[in-house]
């Protein structure tokens, strides 16, 4: 069993106890967000740090307010 710390930039997203070490370029889903492993660094004998790049979340634009007068 190894401990894997998943980081997005410098933010710790998830720390997980796993059976295996994640591979570079592996697709991963953390907290409902899809991402890809960029690098894996061994910190101690059984502690690893994995840098993850998540897909960008595209926010939909809010509906523009009507400039028409409201009917009462």
C-alpha positions in Angstrom: 0.0 0.0 0.0 1.3 3.5 -0.9 0.1 7.0 -0.1 -0.5 9.2 -3.2 -1.0 13.0 -2.9 -2.7 14.4 -5.9 -1.8 18.1 -6.6 -3.4 20.6 -9.1 -0.7 23.3 -9.4 0.2 23.7 -5.7 -3.2 22.8 -4.3 -3.6 19.4 -2.7 -6.7 18.0 -4.2 -6.8 14.4 -2.8 -4.6 12.2 -0.6 -5.3 8.5 -1.1 -4.1 5.1 0.1 -3.7 2.9 -3.0 -2.5 -0.5 -4.1 -0.6 0.8 -7.1 1.1 4.0 -8.2 -0.6 6.0 -11.0 1.2 6.2 -14.4 2.1 9.4 -16.3 -0.4 10.3 -19.0 -3.1 8.2 -17.2 -6.6 9.5 -17.3 -8.1 10.0 -13.9 -11.3 11.3 -12.4 -11.2 13.0 -9.0 -14.2 14.6 -7.3 -16.2 14.4 -10.6 -13.5 16.2 -12.6 -11.6 14.6 -15.4 -7.8 15.0 -15.5 -4.5 13.6 -16.6 -1.4 12.7 -14.6 1.5 15.0 -15.6 4.2 13.6 -13.3 4.8 11.3 -10.4 7.5 12.0 -7.8 8.6 9.6 -5.0 8.9 11.5 -1.7 9.6 8.6 0.6 9.6 4.8 0.3 5.8 4.6 0.2 4.7 8.2 -0.3 4.2 9.6 -3.8 3.2 13.0 -5.2 1.2 13.1 -8.5 0.7 16.3 -10.4 -2.6 16.5 -12.2 -4.0 18.7 -14.9 -7.8 19.0 -15.0 -9.9 19.8 -18.0 -11.0 23.4 -18.0 -14.6 23.9 -16.9 -16.5 25.9 -19.4 -19.2 28.0 -17.7 -22.2 28.8 -19.8 -23.0 32.5 -20.1 -26.0 33.7 -18.2 -29.0 34.7 -20.2 -28.8 38.4 -21.0 -31.5 40.4 -19.2 -34.3 41.6 -21.5 -34.2 45.3 -22.0 -37.9 45.2 -22.7 -40.4 46.5 -20.2 -42.1 43.9 -18.1 -45.8 43.4 -18.3 -47.7 43.8 -15.1 
